[in-house]
Amino acid sequence: MKKLIVFCLLLTGSVFGQIGVINLKITDSIFYDQWYTIDHEDHKNSVYFLSTKEVVDSMVTALLKPWDLTLKDGKYIEEDKGTLWNLDNMNGFSSNLFVEKYDEKSNDYFITIYTYLQSTIKEDEENEKKN
């Protein structure tokens, strides 16, 4: 009986260990229906998710809920061919939530969340005004 309980605990731990954000190397394959980061300087402070339009829409809807935003509140960015939401986290950080189609032939979409320190954003804006 003790062995059965230990086995169940180990099995449960390994199953729930798969929930969350995984970290990939730049050379690794992209995961489907799984949040992930990429361990590379170009992908710093970003998290990604790839799935069907229906799944992505439901994820984005849930992500936007704390800000009382909806899918319709996003701004379409023509040059990037995706929709963007700017989210102020009220803690010194802000995030950009961006959704784009994976490719023209599929029904798959990417969610990308970029997180920024707001003081850095203000410094960048001031530098742009000077130039």
Buried (B, 14 or more C-beta within 10 A) or exposed (E): EEEEEEEEEEEEEEEEEEEEEEEBEEEEEEBEEBBBBBEEEEBEEBBBBBBBBEBBBEBBEEBBEEBEBEBEEBEEEEEEEBBBBBBEEEEEBBBBBBBBBBEEEEEBBBBBBBBBEBEEBEEEEEEEEEE
